[in-house]
Amino acid sequence: MKRKSAAKEATTESSTYHTGSNAPVEGTRSLERALGAKIRDTRRAQDLSVLDLATAANISAGMLSKIENGQISPSLSTLQSIANALTVPLSLLFAASEERRDCSFVRAKQGAVIERRGTKVGHVYQLLGHVSGDDVVVEPYFITLKEEAEAYTGFQHAGTEFIYMLTGEVIYRHGTKTYRLRPGDSILFDSSALHGPEVLVKRPMTYLSIIVYARRPA
């Protein structure tokens, strides 16, 4: 009996897969946030207050506020009442959940070359995609510093940046500290501090830069 029990537990564990990230599992909550955001945007577009819509939908203002913030799972009847009060089809609210599942695909060597502050000193930025959600924007770049590139430590912007060194070698400055980056090295930092390549040890060099920052309110 013990052997069967152990085998059953092993089977159960092996059939359950988890991501290596500590990020919360998306699912119902992401749908709630999308629904809530769509309701809020539609309400504002019609110049209605939370109390106005809550009264028209025959629910409390507190409940509507929680729905708009994705904190609770409203019943279908509640959603139908809200849709009726907004004079929009119920399907419009659910369509929002599909619209917000962004995915960006870029083929090899087809990323858009864009102008940034470092462009003037020989830094080439290739944007590999752009994904934005309700709260954050993610921008991955493939950066090349050519033979004629110059050091530049004046970068400063909102958010967090991750750099993964691919080729070459650089002494990278962040705030008052410097770090020697060789292929395979990485650095994650608060990009509101001054930062950038201070000494270009081995050129040309390439590295992956991923910038994450809060979306500005519309």
C-alpha positions as CSV (number, residue, x, y, z in Angstrom):
1,M,0.0,0.0,0.0
2,K,2.8,2.4,0.8
3,R,4.4,1.8,-2.5
4,K,1.2,2.6,-4.4
5,S,0.7,5.7,-2.3
6,A,4.3,6.9,-3.0
7,A,3.9,6.3,-6.7
8,K,0.7,8.2,-6.7
9,E,2.3,11.2,-5.0
10,A,5.2,11.1,-7.4
11,T,2.8,11.0,-10.4
12,T,0.9,14.0,-9.0
13,E,4.0,16.0,-8.4
14,S,5.5,15.3,-11.8
15,S,2.3,16.3,-13.5
16,T,2.2,19.7,-11.9
17,Y,4.5,22.2,-13.5
18,H,5.6,25.5,-12.0
19,T,7.5,28.5,-13.5
20,G,10.8,29.4,-12.0
21,S,9.5,32.9,-11.4
22,N,7.9,34.1,-8.2
23,A,5.4,36.0,-10.2
24,P,1.8,35.2,-9.4
25,V,0.0,32.7,-11.7
26,E,-2.2,34.6,-14.1
27,G,-5.7,33.4,-14.9
28,T,-8.9,34.5,-13.3
29,R,-7.3,37.6,-11.7
30,S,-6.0,38.9,-15.1
31,L,-9.5,38.5,-16.5
32,E,-10.9,40.5,-13.5
33,R,-8.4,43.3,-14.1
34,A,-9.2,43.4,-17.8
35,L,-13.0,43.5,-17.1
36,G,-12.6,46.1,-14.4
37,A,-10.4,48.3,-16.6
38,K,-12.9,48.1,-19.5
39,I,-15.8,49.0,-17.3
40,R,-13.9,52.0,-15.8
41,D,-12.8,53.2,-19.2
42,T,-16.3,53.0,-20.6
43,R,-17.8,54.7,-17.6
44,R,-15.3,57.6,-17.9
45,A,-16.0,57.9,-21.6
46,Q,-19.6,58.4,-20.8
47,D,-18.7,61.0,-18.1
48,L,-20.3,58.9,-15.4
49,S,-19.2,58.8,-11.8
50,V,-18.8,55.5,-9.8
51,L,-22.0,56.5,-7.9
52,D,-23.9,57.2,-11.2
53,L,-23.1,53.8,-12.7
54,A,-23.6,51.9,-9.5
55,T,-27.0,53.4,-9.0
56,A,-28.0,52.7,-12.6
57,A,-26.8,49.1,-12.3
58,N,-28.5,48.7,-8.9
59,I,-25.2,47.8,-7.0
60,S,-23.3,49.5,-4.3
61,A,-20.6,52.1,-5.2
62,G,-18.2,50.0,-3.1
63,M,-18.8,46.9,-5.1
64,L,-18.4,48.7,-8.4
65,S,-15.1,50.2,-7.2
66,K,-13.8,46.7,-6.3
67,I,-14.9,45.4,-9.7
68,E,-13.2,48.2,-11.6
69,N,-10.0,47.5,-9.6
70,G,-10.1,43.8,-10.3
71,Q,-10.5,42.9,-6.7
72,I,-13.6,40.7,-7.0
73,S,-15.2,38.3,-9.5
74,P,-18.6,39.7,-10.4
75,S,-21.4,37.4,-11.3
76,L,-22.7,37.3,-14.9
77,S,-25.9,38.9,-13.7
78,T,-24.0,41.8,-12.2
79,L,-21.9,42.2,-15.3
80,Q,-25.1,42.2,-17.4
81,S,-26.6,44.9,-15.2
82,I,-23.5,47.0,-15.6
83,A,-23.5,46.5,-19.4
84,N,-27.2,47.5,-19.5
85,A,-26.4,50.6,-17.5
86,L,-23.6,51.5,-19.9
87,T,-25.8,50.6,-22.9
88,V,-23.1,48.3,-24.3
89,P,-23.2,44.6,-25.1
90,L,-21.9,42.3,-22.5
91,S,-19.5,40.8,-25.0
92,L,-17.7,44.1,-25.3
93,L,-16.6,43.8,-21.6
94,F,-15.2,40.3,-22.1
95,A,-13.5,41.2,-25.4
96,A,-11.2,43.4,-23.3
97,S,-9.5,40.4,-21.7
98,E,-8.3,39.2,-25.2
99,E,-7.2,42.7,-26.2
100,R,-4.9,43.0,-23.2
101,R,-2.9,39.8,-23.7
102,D,-0.1,41.4,-25.6
103,C,2.5,39.5,-27.6
104,S,5.3,40.9,-29.7
105,F,7.2,38.8,-32.2
106,V,10.3,40.0,-34.1
107,R,12.3,37.9,-36.6
108,A,16.1,37.8,-36.4
109,K,17.7,41.0,-37.5
110,Q,14.4,42.7,-38.1
111,G,14.1,44.8,-34.9
112,A,13.4,48.5,-35.5
113,V,16.5,50.7,-35.2
114,I,15.5,53.7,-33.2
115,E,17.0,57.0,-32.0
116,R,18.0,57.3,-28.4
117,R,20.4,59.5,-26.4
118,G,23.3,57.2,-27.0
119,T,22.8,57.2,-30.8
120,K,25.0,60.3,-31.2
121,V,28.0,58.6,-29.7
122,G,27.8,55.5,-31.9
123,H,25.4,53.3,-29.9
124,V,22.9,51.4,-32.1
125,Y,19.6,50.5,-30.6
126,Q,17.4,47.8,-32.1
127,L,14.0,47.5,-30.5
128,L,13.0,43.8,-30.2
129,G,9.4,44.3,-29.2
130,H,7.1,46.3,-27.1
131,V,4.6,45.0,-24.6
132,S,2.4,47.2,-22.3
133,G,-0.2,46.3,-19.7
134,D,-2.4,48.2,-17.4
135,D,0.5,49.2,-15.2
136,V,3.9,48.6,-16.9
137,V,5.6,48.8,-20.2
138,V,8.4,46.4,-21.2
139,E,11.0,47.3,-23.9
140,P,13.8,44.9,-24.9
141,Y,16.7,46.3,-26.9
142,F,19.7,44.7,-28.7
143,I,22.4,47.3,-28.4
144,T,25.6,47.4,-30.4
145,L,28.6,49.6,-29.7
146,K,30.7,49.8,-32.8
147,E,34.5,50.4,-33.1
148,E,33.9,54.2,-33.3
149,A,31.5,54.2,-30.3
150,E,32.2,56.5,-27.4
151,A,31.7,56.1,-23.7
152,Y,28.5,57.7,-22.3
153,T,27.3,57.6,-18.7
154,G,24.5,60.1,-18.9
155,F,21.6,57.8,-19.3
156,Q,18.8,58.3,-16.8
157,H,15.2,57.4,-17.0
158,A,12.3,55.9,-15.0
159,G,12.0,52.2,-14.3
160,T,14.3,49.2,-13.9
161,E,16.9,48.0,-16.5
162,F,18.4,44.6,-17.0
163,I,21.6,44.2,-19.1
164,Y,23.0,40.9,-20.3
165,M,26.4,41.0,-22.0
166,L,26.8,39.1,-25.2
167,T,30.1,40.1,-26.8
168,G,33.0,42.5,-26.0
169,E,33.8,43.9,-22.7
170,V,32.8,47.1,-20.8
171,I,33.2,48.8,-17.5
172,Y,29.6,49.9,-16.8
173,R,28.8,52.7,-14.4
174,H,25.7,52.9,-12.2
175,G,25.5,55.8,-9.8
176,T,28.8,55.9,-7.9
177,K,29.9,52.3,-8.7
178,T,31.3,50.5,-11.7
179,Y,31.1,47.0,-12.9
180,R,33.2,45.1,-15.4
181,L,30.9,43.1,-17.8
182,R,32.1,40.3,-19.9
183,P,30.0,37.9,-22.1
184,G,27.5,36.1,-19.8
185,D,27.6,38.7,-17.1
186,S,24.4,40.6,-16.2
187,I,23.4,43.6,-14.2
188,L,19.9,44.7,-12.9
189,F,19.5,48.2,-11.6
190,D,17.3,51.2,-10.8
191,S,17.6,53.2,-14.0
192,S,16.6,56.5,-12.3
193,A,20.3,56.8,-11.3
194,L,22.9,58.0,-13.9
195,H,24.3,55.0,-15.8
196,G,26.1,53.9,-18.9
197,P,29.3,52.4,-20.4
198,E,32.2,54.3,-18.9
199,V,35.2,52.4,-20.4
200,L,34.8,50.5,-23.7
201,V,37.4,47.8,-23.0
202,K,36.8,45.6,-26.0
203,R,34.9,46.8,-29.1
204,P,32.7,46.1,-30.9
205,M,30.3,44.9,-28.2
206,T,26.7,43.8,-28.0
207,Y,24.3,43.4,-25.1
208,L,20.7,42.8,-24.4
209,S,18.9,45.6,-22.5
210,I,15.4,45.2,-21.1
211,I,13.7,48.2,-19.6
212,V,10.6,48.0,-17.5
213,Y,8.8,51.2,-16.4
214,A,5.4,52.3,-15.1
215,R,2.8,53.3,-17.7
216,R,1.9,56.9,-17.5
217,P,-1.8,57.6,-16.9
218,A,-3.6,58.7,-20.1
